[in-house]
Amino acid sequence: MFIAATISTLGYPGIVGLMTLESSLLPVPSEIVMPFAGYLASQGRFHLVLAALAGAVGCNIGSTIIYYIGAIGGRALIARYGRYVFLTQAKVDRVERYFRRWGGITIFVARMMPLLPVVVSLPAGFARMPMWKFQLYTFAGCFLWCLALATLGYEFGLAWQSQPWVKAAIHWFDIALAAALVLFLAWIVWRWRTR
């Protein structure tokens, strides 16, 4: 697996790089990166807080890239391609007004929610939110999110070592997942053949 190999080989810089990609709108889920880093912390490979810091730094780098895309080219992109994704100039203006008033708290809260963190930087760039404020709220929200996910991985790693039932539960979960996938594929084939 790409994520596991990157973190295992590169260590903290690997976490920074993967979380940069995640915050740059690329399909690298933090929900896999940070728990795996936390799992490795439970094995003594990382320090839990440093892993979360590395994740937050990566988030800030990727988010800053998206911020500048919104700030520099956002309006031109919306004018040219916005209609394809149901964005009008009026909607962008509304987002800008909203971010001028509530941008900081919106960034902070969105950073701790699945899926929203990767898109919230763009409207912040449209609104040209002050960079210091953007960085501060992004880092605070990302650090808490990364720490929570890494802690889950850390606790799982400890349970994996000390609780035999965890390994058995994961084994049965894998079997159930494989069975569900086979049943789903069989259903799709059945539906296709009956048509």
Secondary structure, 3 states (H helix, E strand, C coil): CHHHHHHHHHCHHHHHHHHHHHHCCCCCCHHHHHHHHHHHHHCCCCCHHHHHHHHHHHHHHHHHHHHHHHHHHHHHHHHHHHHHHCCCHHHHHHHHHHHHHHHHHHHHHHCCCCCCHHHHHHHHHHCCCCHHHHHHHHHHHHHHHHHHHHHHHHHHHHHHHHCHHHHHHHHHHHHHHHHHHHHHHHHHHHHHHHC
